């Protein structure tokens, strides 16, 4: 298998970073926009972006989806589900059946 070619890139904010994929996300910008609190702060950047892309920014919105639906989102993996379940439970909510 051939090694991926890494390229040096510069984001619109002037941060330089190296990527080997087509992903345009700047890691510095992504870290700067990570929430300090709330359930989204518990997730990896791809999982957080997956929820945000679907307009899910609150636990109330999350509770309208089933676990199966959430796992279908690009960027969401099974490792995020226990964190989401716990956050929902702590707030008296759960995933849709």
C-alpha positions in Angstrom: 0.0 0.0 0.0 1.4 3.4 -1.0 1.9 6.0 1.7 -0.4 9.0 1.6 1.2 12.2 0.4 1.0 15.0 3.0 0.5 18.5 1.9 1.1 21.8 3.7 -2.0 23.9 3.8 -3.0 27.3 5.1 -6.6 28.0 6.3 -8.5 31.3 5.9 -7.3 32.3 9.3 -3.7 31.9 8.4 -3.0 28.7 10.4 -0.6 26.2 8.6 -1.2 22.5 8.9 -0.3 19.3 7.2 -3.0 16.9 5.9 -2.8 13.6 4.0 -6.5 13.5 3.1 -8.9 15.8 1.2 -10.4 16.9 4.5 -10.3 20.8 4.5 -10.7 21.1 8.3 -8.0 23.1 10.0 -7.0 21.4 13.3 -6.2 24.7 15.0 -9.5 26.3 14.1 -11.3 23.2 15.1 -9.7 23.2 18.5 -10.5 26.9 19.0 -14.2 26.4 18.3 -14.5 23.3 20.6 -17.0 24.1 23.4 -15.6 24.2 26.9 -18.9 22.8 28.5 -21.9 20.8 27.5 -22.4 17.5 25.8 -20.7 18.6 22.6 -17.5 19.2 24.5 -17.3 15.5 25.3 -17.1 14.4 21.6 -14.4 14.2 19.1 -14.4 16.9 16.4 -15.8 14.6 13.6 -18.7 13.5 15.9 -19.4 17.0 17.0 -19.4 18.3 13.4 -21.7 15.4 12.5 -24.3 16.5 15.0 -23.9 20.2 14.2 -24.4 19.5 10.5 -27.8 18.0 11.4 -28.7 21.0 13.6 -28.3 19.1 16.8 -26.9 21.5 19.4 -29.0 20.6 22.4 -29.8 17.4 24.3 -33.5 18.0 23.6 -32.8 17.9 19.9 -30.6 14.8 20.3 -33.4 13.0 22.1 -35.6 13.2 18.9 -33.2 10.7 17.2 -32.6 7.0 17.7 -29.1 5.6 18.3 -29.4 3.9 14.9 -30.1 7.3 13.2 -27.2 9.0 15.0 -24.8 6.3 13.9 -25.8 6.9 10.2 -24.3 10.4 10.4 -20.9 10.8 8.6 -18.3 11.3 11.3 -20.3 9.7 14.2 -18.9 6.4 15.6 -20.0 3.9 18.2 -17.5 5.3 20.8 -19.6 8.5 21.0 -22.8 6.7 22.0 -22.0 6.0 25.6 -21.1 9.6 26.1 -24.3 10.7 24.5 -26.4 8.2 26.5 -24.9 9.4 29.7 -25.4 13.1 28.9 -29.1 12.3 28.0 -29.7 10.3 31.1 -28.2 12.9 33.4 -30.7 15.3 32.0 -33.7 13.0 32.3 -33.7 12.3 28.5 -33.0 9.3 26.3 -32.7 8.4 22.6 -35.9 7.9 20.7 -37.0 4.2 20.6 
